């Protein structure tokens, strides 16, 4: 069996590994985008709630109402801080998954190049052998007239 064919299963495994890493990277990107969307929504909601608090404050609030507003804003700020941490972690995971995918892609391309080079070398050897056989074979004798 030719060495290029023996290496083909290795190339197939490398390609499969690359595709798997690409899917994981895509999943990581989608998850990061969702986390960012949730963070943006929390910030928007807090800003809207702050506006309502200011409007209510201008109209006059009881101490209990003011405390409730402030408590809820504090909880929103805590939720935002937690979500920011998730976004940051997600960004790191995206960078890691991208680096892993790039690494797998590089290895797959390298293995494919080796397989292609071996196949080319084998074909060149075969061509030279066939040419040598043609050169070594006796020339057909032409009939004399």
N, C-alpha and C positions, 0 to 999 in steps of 0.2 A: 504494500500500500504506500502511496506517495506521502511524503511528510506533510505536504500542504493539506491533504485530506485528513491526516491524523490530527492536525491542529485545528481543523474546522470545529469540532465540538467545543474546544476551548474558546474559540472566537464566539460561538453561539452563546456559551455561558456568560462571557463578558458582555455581550450585547444585551442579554436578558437582565444582567445585573445593572447595566446602564439604564435600561428602561424602567426598572424598578426604582432606582434612585431618582429618576426624573419624575415618576409618579409621586414619590414621597415629597420631593421638592414642591411639586404643584399643590399637594395637600397642605404642606406647611405654609405656602403662600396664601392659599384660600383661608386657612385658619387665622393667619396673621391679619389679613384684611378684615375678617369678621371681628376680631378683637379690637382692631382700630375703629371699626364702625361703631361698636358698642361704646368705646371710649368717647368718640365724638358725640354720640347720643347723650351720654351721661353729662358731658360738659355743657351741651346745649340745654339740657333739662335744668341743670344747676343755674345756668345764666338766666333762663326764663323764671325760675323760682326766685332768684335774687331780685329780678325786676318786680315781681309780684310783692316780694317782701318790702322793697323800697316804696312801692305804690301804697301798700297797706300801712307802712310806717308813716307816710305823709298824711294819711287819713286818720291816723291815731290807732295805736294797738295797745291792748292790755299787756301787762307783764307776762302773763301766761301765754298769750299769742306770740309775743316776741320770743320768748324762750322756746316755744314749739318750732317757730321758724328757724331759729338759730340751731336747735338740736338737729332738725332735718337737714339743714345746710351742712352741718358737721358730718352727718352720716353720708351725705352725697360726696363731700370732699374725701372721706375715707374710701368710699366705693371707687371714686376716680383714681385715687392713689393706688388701690389694688389693681384696677384695670390698667393703669399705666405700667405697673410691674409686669402684668401679663403681656402687654404689648411689647415691652422691652425684651422679655424672655422669648416671645414669639419671633421677634426680629433676629435674635441670636440663633434661634433654631433654623430660621430661613437661611441665614448666612452659612450655617453648618451643613444644611441639606444641599445648598447650592455648591459648596466646596466639595461635598461628597459626590454629587452628580458630575461635576467637572472632572474630578479624579477618575471616576468610573468611565466617563466618556473618553478621556485620554488613554486609559488602559485598553479600552475596546478598540479605539482607532489604532493603537500601537500593535495590538495582536492582529487586527485585520491587515495592517501593512505587512507584517511578517508573513501571514498566509499568502497575500498577493505576491510578495517577493519570491517566496518559495515556489509558488505556482508558475511564475514567470521563469524562474531559473530552471524548473523542471521542463517547461515547454521548450526553452532554448536548448537544453540538453537533448531532448527528443528530436528537435529539428536538426541539430548537428549530427546526431546518430543517423537519422534518415538520409541526410545529405551525404554522409560518409558512405552509407550503404549504396546510394545511387552512384556515387563517384567510383566505388570499388567494383560495382557490377560491370560485367563485360558489356561493351557497346554492342548493340544489335548489328549483326553483319548484314550489309546491304547486298542484295543479289547482283551479281555481275551480269552485264548484258553482252 
